[in-house]
Amino acid sequence: MRTENELSGALRDAADRAPELDLLAGVGERRRQRTRRRAQLLAAAAVVAVVGTSTVVARGAFSSGGGEEAAATSTTTGPRPEKTITVTPRPQAQVKGMPVAKLWPQAVFQMPAKNADGWPYRPITGISATEVLLNAVSPVNKVGTIEVYDTKTGTSRVVTEVPRTPGLKEYFQAAASTDGRNVVWYSNARKNGIWIAELWWAPLSGGKAKLAVTLTGDAANVDAVGVDGQDIVWSTQKSGVYRVPFTGGTPERVRKGDGLHLISWPWAGDAGNVFSEPDRNQSKIVNLADGTVTKVVIKDKMKGLRCGPVWCTGRLGGTAFSQRIDGARIAMVPGFGFLGGPRPYPILDRFLRAGDAVYDLNAGNGASIERASVGTSSEPSTILYWDATKGKQPDKYWVLNLAAVPPAQ
């Protein structure tokens, strides 16, 4: 079993070891200058490989293909037929990345790195295009708060204090999630030598945090948490999705949730943490709200596939790639074999982060960013942030909130 601290450390190590990428369309060419690396877009779309054939076509960008969006989101309980992907060659184009503040100016802003009490902020995720969910923890007594920062007013407000149950040791507030009305989170700790997990919730409008359930044993190995109306939903490392009302009670299994791991409510898949299951492919995605199932098209030699309703990421021949869940629009990510953290699903089922770049898979463009930290949301966080002051203890963050990027045209 890995704790959240261990996973965070492993992720940092993976990021530090990851090779630098050339952001030109040329595959495998190393960056020659640091300034050049920051100014160029990683050509995730530079190579489109037709898996299972010997055809490789270089392209300048992902095509948008608006009609494919609806087709990819349809659900079925049976396997999809294999498709023959026909690609028309066209001249290779060099795609230079645009700095994120120029490409998505409405999604980039500065904010304080500490709250009013001087406690360091940990951004969680974007609630909306203008609000960011934050966690602040005192480095002295480990008391914490959950807050909301408003980019319109440049101010923050406290949602709730994060309680700590007496008698707990090795306490760690792990991931959180929100539906825009409530925030839920889970914390891990040891009590009398036994590993436990606590699931909490509070209204985003403000109010006292309430404990919904305490889990022990294998049930305490929570790997994701979410919100379904008046219920907290979660999955465990040994798979299976559960729910409990905000008011507490006995946890119940979610219908059709056996063997699944929560991605972002109501979506769940049948592959877990990529640190514990690095080569396992997700074979399906399930909408737990209505029970529909969509099969993932998996080609030979693909590994580590993790998919949302439309987009997937994985590894092919040791190199990262993206594709639609129906197997279309395969594109390699040169020089990278690992994307994201233990749950590397596409952000908002649209964005792909790799190294110093973020791609909009729907629009076929992307932006260069600083080497950034990721928000501590249970589902793929919309927040990437980095030090704006370049000091040992940052006073301000630059923040990219992908929830504020306009829809792809």
C-alpha positions in Angstrom: 0.0 0.0 0.0 1.2 3.5 -0.9 0.3 6.5 1.2 -0.4 9.8 -0.5 3.0 11.1 0.7 4.7 8.2 -1.1 2.7 8.8 -4.3 3.5 12.5 -4.2 7.2 11.7 -3.7 7.1 9.2 -6.6 5.4 11.7 -8.8 8.0 14.3 -8.1 10.8 11.8 -8.8 9.2 10.9 -12.0 8.9 14.5 -13.0 12.5 15.1 -12.2 13.7 12.1 -14.2 11.5 12.8 -17.2 13.5 13.8 -20.3 13.3 17.3 -21.6 11.2 17.5 -24.8 11.7 19.1 -28.1 8.7 21.3 -28.8 9.3 21.4 -32.5 7.5 18.9 -34.9 10.8 17.0 -35.4 10.5 13.7 -33.5 13.4 12.8 -31.1 15.4 16.0 -31.6 16.7 17.3 -28.3 16.3 20.8 -27.1 19.3 22.9 -27.7 18.6 25.8 -25.4 16.5 26.3 -22.3 14.8 29.4 -23.7 13.9 27.6 -26.8 12.4 24.8 -24.9 10.1 27.2 -23.0 8.9 28.9 -26.2 8.0 25.8 -28.2 5.0 23.5 -28.2 5.6 19.8 -27.6 4.4 18.2 -30.8 2.1 15.7 -29.4 0.4 15.8 -32.8 3.6 15.7 -34.8 3.3 12.0 -35.5 0.1 10.2 -36.2 0.7 6.5 -36.1 -1.7 4.0 -37.5 -1.2 1.2 -35.0 -1.1 -2.3 -36.4 0.3 -1.1 -39.8 3.6 0.3 -40.9 2.1 3.7 -41.9 3.4 6.7 -40.0 2.3 10.1 -41.1 3.7 13.4 -39.7 1.1 16.1 -39.1 1.2 19.6 -37.7 -1.7 19.4 -35.3 -4.7 17.3 -34.2 -7.7 17.8 -36.5 -10.8 18.9 -34.7 -13.3 16.7 -36.4 -16.4 18.1 -34.7 -18.7 15.2 -35.7 -16.4 12.7 -33.9 -17.1 14.3 -30.5 -20.7 13.1 -30.3 -19.8 9.7 -31.7 -17.0 9.2 -29.1 -19.3 10.0 -26.2 -22.0 7.4 -27.2 -22.2 4.4 -25.0 -22.7 0.7 -25.7 -22.7 -2.5 -23.7 -20.9 -4.4 -26.4 -17.4 -4.2 -27.8 -16.8 -1.7 -30.6 -15.7 -3.1 -34.0 -12.1 -2.7 -35.0 -11.7 0.4 -37.3 -9.4 0.9 -40.2 -7.9 4.4 -39.7 -7.2 6.1 -43.0 -4.9 9.1 -42.9 -4.2 11.4 -45.9 -0.6 12.5 -45.9 0.1 16.2 -45.9 3.3 18.2 -45.5 4.8 18.3 -42.1 4.5 21.6 -40.3 6.5 23.0 -37.5 4.2 24.0 -34.6 5.7 26.5 -32.2 4.2 26.7 -28.8 2.7 30.0 -27.6 3.3 31.1 -24.0 0.2 30.2 -22.0 -0.6 33.8 -21.0 -0.9 34.7 -24.7 -2.8 31.6 -25.9 -5.3 31.5 -22.9 -5.0 34.9 -21.2 -8.3 34.5 -19.4 -7.1 31.3 -17.8 -3.9 32.6 -16.3 -3.6 34.8 -13.2 -1.5 35.5 -10.1 -2.7 34.8 -6.5 -1.1 34.8 -3.1 0.8 31.7 -2.1 -0.3 32.0 1.5 -3.6 32.8 3.3 -4.3 35.7 5.7 -2.6 33.7 8.5 0.5 33.1 6.5 -0.3 29.4 5.9 0.9 28.0 2.6 -1.8 27.4 0.0 -2.2 24.1 -1.9 -4.5 24.7 -4.8 -7.0 21.9 -5.3 -8.9 22.6 -8.5 -11.0 25.1 -10.4 -14.6 25.3 -9.2 -15.5 27.5 -12.2 -13.7 29.8 -14.6 -13.3 32.4 -11.9 -13.1 30.5 -8.6 -10.4 28.2 -7.3 -10.6 25.7 -4.4 -7.7 25.9 -2.0 -6.3 24.1 1.0 -4.2 26.0 3.6 -2.4 24.1 6.3 -0.5 25.6 9.3 3.1 24.3 9.3 3.1 24.4 13.1 -0.1 22.6 14.4 -1.3 21.1 11.1 -4.7 22.8 11.5 -6.1 23.5 8.1 -8.8 25.4 6.2 -10.5 25.0 2.8 -10.9 28.3 1.0 -12.1 29.7 -2.3 -10.1 32.3 -4.2 -12.1 34.6 -6.5 -10.1 35.8 -9.5 -12.6 38.7 -10.2 -12.1 40.3 -6.8 -8.7 39.0 -6.0 -9.9 37.9 -2.6 -10.4 34.6 -0.8 -12.9 33.4 1.7 -12.8 30.5 4.2 -15.3 27.7 3.4 -14.6 25.6 6.5 -11.9 24.5 8.9 -10.5 21.0 8.4 -11.0 19.1 11.7 -8.5 16.6 13.0 -10.0 13.8 15.1 -8.3 13.4 18.5 -6.0 10.4 18.9 -4.9 10.2 15.2 -1.3 9.8 14.2 0.4 10.2 10.8 -2.5 12.4 9.8 -2.7 13.5 6.2 -5.4 15.3 4.4 -5.5 13.7 1.0 -7.5 14.5 -2.1 -10.7 16.6 -2.4 -13.5 17.0 -4.9 -16.4 19.4 -5.5 -19.6 19.6 -7.5 -19.8 23.4 -7.3 -22.1 23.2 -4.3 -20.3 21.0 -1.8 -16.7 20.0 -1.2 -15.7 16.5 0.0 -12.4 15.1 1.0 -10.7 12.2 2.7 -8.0 12.0 5.2 -5.7 9.1 6.2 -4.2 8.5 9.6 -3.4 5.7 12.1 -5.5 5.2 15.2 -4.2 2.7 17.8 -1.9 1.3 15.1 -4.7 0.8 12.6 -4.8 2.5 9.2 -8.0 4.5 8.8 -9.7 6.9 6.3 -12.1 9.6 7.2 -14.6 11.0 4.6 -15.7 14.6 5.2 -17.9 17.2 3.5 -18.9 20.8 3.8 -21.1 23.2 1.8 -19.1 25.6 -0.4 -21.3 28.4 0.8 -19.6 28.0 4.2 -20.2 25.9 7.3 -18.9 23.4 9.7 -17.2 20.3 8.2 -19.0 17.1 9.0 -17.6 13.5 9.2 -19.7 11.1 7.1 -17.9 7.8 7.7 -14.6 6.3 9.1 -13.2 3.4 7.2 -10.7 0.8 8.4 -8.7 -2.1 6.9 -8.7 -2.6 3.1 -11.7 -0.2 3.0 -9.5 2.6 4.2 -7.3 2.4 1.1 -9.3 5.1 -0.8 -8.0 6.0 -4.2 -10.6 8.6 -5.3 -13.5 10.6 -3.9 -16.4 12.5 -5.5 -19.9 13.9 -5.0 -23.3 12.6 -6.1 -26.0 15.0 -5.0 -26.3 14.4 -1.2 -23.8 11.4 -1.2 -20.1 11.0 -1.0 -18.8 8.5 -3.5 -15.4 6.9 -3.5 -13.4 3.9 -4.8 -10.7 1.8 -3.2 -7.3 0.5 -4.3 -8.7 -3.0 -4.5 -11.5 -1.6 -6.8 -15.2 -1.1 -6.1 -17.2 2.1 -5.9 -19.2 3.0 -2.8 -21.4 5.7 -1.5 -22.6 7.1 1.9 -25.0 10.0 2.5 -23.6 13.3 3.9 -25.6 12.5 7.0 -23.6 9.3 7.5 -24.6 5.7 7.8 -23.4 2.3 6.4 -21.6 2.5 3.1 -23.3 0.9 0.1 -21.9 -0.4 -3.1 -22.7 1.7 -6.1 -24.7 -0.3 -8.7 -22.4 -1.6 -11.4 -19.4 -0.2 -9.5 -17.8 -3.6 -8.7 -14.3 -3.8 -10.0 -14.1 -0.2 -11.0 -12.1 2.9 -9.9 -13.8 6.3 -9.8 -12.4 8.8 -12.3 -14.7 11.8 -11.9 -18.4 11.2 -10.9 -20.2 9.6 -12.6 -17.4 8.1 -14.7 -15.4 5.1 -13.5 -13.0 2.7 -15.2 -11.6 -0.8 -14.6 -7.9 0.2 -14.2 -6.4 1.7 -11.1 -3.3 3.7 -10.0 -0.6 3.6 -12.7 2.1 3.2 -10.0 0.6 -0.1 -8.9 -0.7 -1.2 -12.3 1.6 0.5 -14.8 0.9 -1.7 -17.8 -2.7 -2.5 -17.3 -5.0 -1.0 -19.9 -8.4 0.4 -19.0 -10.8 -1.6 -21.1 -14.0 0.3 -20.5 -15.5 3.4 -19.0 -18.8 3.2 -17.1 -21.4 6.0 -16.4 -22.5 5.0 -12.9 -25.4 7.4 -13.0 -27.2 5.4 -15.7 -25.1 2.2 -16.0 -24.0 2.5 -19.6 -20.7 1.1 -20.6 -18.3 2.2 -23.4 -15.5 -0.2 -24.5 -12.0 1.1 -25.1 -10.4 0.2 -28.5 -7.0 -1.2 -27.5 -4.4 -1.9 -30.2 -1.5 -4.3 -30.0 1.4 -3.2 -27.7 -0.5 -0.4 -26.0 0.1 -0.2 -22.3 -1.2 1.9 -19.4 -4.3 3.3 -21.1 -6.4 5.6 -19.0 -9.5 7.1 -20.6 -12.2 9.6 -20.0 -15.5 9.5 -22.0 -13.7 10.8 -25.2 -9.9 10.8 -24.8 -7.3 8.3 -23.6 -3.6 8.5 -22.9 -1.1 5.6 -22.7 2.2 4.2 -23.8 3.2 2.6 -27.1 6.6 1.2 -27.6 7.8 3.2 -24.5 6.5 6.5 -25.8 3.4 8.3 -24.6 0.4 8.8 -27.0 -3.1 9.9 -27.0 -6.2 8.6 -28.8 -9.9 8.8 -28.8 -11.7 6.0 -26.9 -12.8 4.5 -30.2 -9.2 4.2 -31.4 -9.2 7.1 -33.7 -6.8 10.1 -33.9 -3.8 8.3 -32.5 -0.9 10.8 -31.9 2.5 10.1 -30.3 4.1 12.3 -27.7 7.8 12.1 -28.7 10.3 11.5 -25.9 7.9 10.8 -23.1 6.8 7.5 -21.6 5.0 8.8 -18.6 2.3 11.5 -18.4 0.8 12.9 -15.2 0.6 11.4 -11.8 -0.9 8.1 -10.5 -4.2 9.0 -12.2 -3.2 10.4 -15.6 -6.6 10.8 -17.2 -7.0 13.7 -19.6 -8.0 16.9 -17.7 -11.7 17.7 -18.3 -11.5 14.9 -20.9 -9.8 17.6 -23.1 -6.4 18.7 -22.0 -3.1 16.7 -21.8 -0.2 17.9 -19.8 3.4 16.7 -20.6 6.5 18.4 -19.3 6.5 22.1 -20.1 3.4 22.0 -22.3 -0.4 21.6 -22.1 -2.4 20.6 -25.2 -6.0 21.1 -26.0 -6.8 17.8 -27.7 -10.1 19.2 -29.0 -8.7 22.4 -30.6 -5.4 20.9 -31.7 -3.3 23.6 -30.1 -1.3 24.0 -26.9 0.8 26.3 -24.8 4.2 26.3 -23.1 4.2 26.6 -19.4 6.6 26.7 -16.5 7.4 23.4 -14.8 4.3 23.3 -12.7 2.7 21.6 -9.7 -0.7 20.1 -10.0 -3.7 20.7 -7.8 -4.6 18.1 -5.2 -8.0 17.2 -6.6 -9.2 13.6 -6.7 -10.3 13.9 -10.3 -7.7 15.3 -12.8 -7.3 18.9 -11.5 -7.9 21.9 -13.7 -5.2 23.7 -11.8 -1.5 24.0 -12.7 0.6 26.5 -10.6 4.2 27.6 -10.3 6.2 30.1 -8.2 5.8 33.7 -9.5 8.5 35.1 -7.2 11.3 32.5 -7.7 12.0 32.4 -4.0 12.5 29.6 -1.5 9.1 30.4 0.0 6.9 31.8 -2.8 4.7 34.8 -2.0 2.7 34.5 -5.2 1.7 31.8 -7.6 1.1 31.9 -11.3 -2.0 29.8 -11.8 -3.4 28.2 -15.0 -7.1 27.2 -14.5 -8.0 25.1 -17.5 -11.7 25.4 -16.5 -11.4 29.0 -17.8 -10.2 28.1 -21.3 -13.0 28.8 -23.8 -14.6 25.8 -25.6 -12.7 24.7 -28.7 -13.8 26.4 -31.9 
